[in-house]
Amino acid sequence: MGQYPYQSISSETPEIPILTVNLFLPGDIHSPKISCVSILDTGSDCTLLPITLLMQARASTIAMLQENLDLNLIVKTTGLSLKAIEKLKKEHNL
């Protein structure tokens, strides 16, 4: 387990561990990463990420492709072109 420095984000809150989180496209650690600064909540029951970061990582599109959903449904749901979805599918061997 790592050790993370505690930092103050305001004078009204106690110091908290803050770290950088890097998101990659599923199954592709060589893809362009999305970095964000996050609070490490050691008492949390789950991990939460802003939906905007998940959308940047195309997490929902990759998940739909992995589930072999109809490509026309993916186009309608994501707003991506069929060409873009086919490219993602090829890039991730799906």
C-alpha positions in Angstrom: 0.0 0.0 0.0 1.3 3.4 -0.9 1.8 6.4 1.3 0.4 9.7 0.2 1.1 13.2 1.6 -1.7 14.9 3.3 -2.5 18.3 1.9 -4.8 21.2 2.9 -7.4 22.2 0.4 -8.9 25.0 2.6 -8.5 26.4 6.0 -11.9 25.1 7.0 -11.2 21.4 6.4 -8.6 19.0 7.8 -5.7 17.9 5.7 -6.5 14.9 3.3 -4.4 12.6 1.1 -4.5 13.9 -2.5 -3.0 11.9 -5.4 -3.0 11.9 -9.2 -5.1 9.2 -10.9 -4.4 8.2 -14.4 -7.2 6.7 -16.5 -6.5 4.6 -19.6 -8.8 3.0 -22.1 -9.9 -0.4 -20.9 -7.3 -3.0 -21.8 -4.9 -0.5 -23.3 -2.3 1.0 -20.9 -0.5 2.5 -23.8 -3.4 4.7 -24.8 -3.4 8.4 -24.1 -4.0 8.7 -20.4 -6.4 11.1 -18.7 -5.0 12.5 -15.4 -6.9 14.0 -12.6 -6.1 15.0 -9.0 -8.2 13.0 -6.6 -8.9 12.8 -2.9 -8.1 9.4 -1.3 -10.9 8.6 1.0 -9.7 5.7 3.1 -13.1 5.2 4.7 -15.0 5.0 1.4 -17.0 2.0 0.3 -16.6 2.7 -3.4 -14.6 4.5 -6.0 -16.3 7.5 -7.7 -15.1 9.2 -10.8 -16.8 12.2 -12.5 -18.8 11.1 -15.5 -16.9 13.6 -17.7 -13.7 11.7 -17.1 -15.4 8.4 -17.9 -16.8 9.9 -21.1 -13.3 11.2 -22.1 -12.0 7.6 -21.6 -14.9 6.3 -23.8 -15.6 3.9 -20.9 -19.2 3.3 -21.8 -18.5 2.8 -25.5 -15.8 0.2 -24.8 -18.1 -1.5 -22.3 -20.9 -1.6 -24.9 -18.5 -3.1 -27.6 -17.3 -5.7 -25.1 -21.0 -6.7 -24.5 -21.4 -7.1 -28.3 -24.3 -4.7 -28.4 -25.7 -3.7 -31.8 -23.5 -1.1 -33.4 -26.5 1.0 -34.5 -27.6 1.2 -30.8 -24.0 2.2 -29.8 -24.1 5.0 -32.5 -27.5 6.2 -31.2 -26.4 6.1 -27.5 -23.0 7.6 -27.8 -23.4 10.0 -30.7 -20.3 8.6 -32.3 -20.2 7.8 -36.0 -20.2 4.2 -37.1 -16.7 4.8 -38.6 -15.4 6.0 -35.2 -17.0 3.0 -33.4 -15.5 0.6 -35.9 -12.1 2.3 -35.3 -12.4 1.8 -31.5 -13.5 -1.8 -32.1 -10.4 -2.5 -34.2 -8.0 -0.6 -31.8 -9.2 -2.7 -28.9 -9.5 -6.0 -30.7 -13.2 -6.3 -30.0 
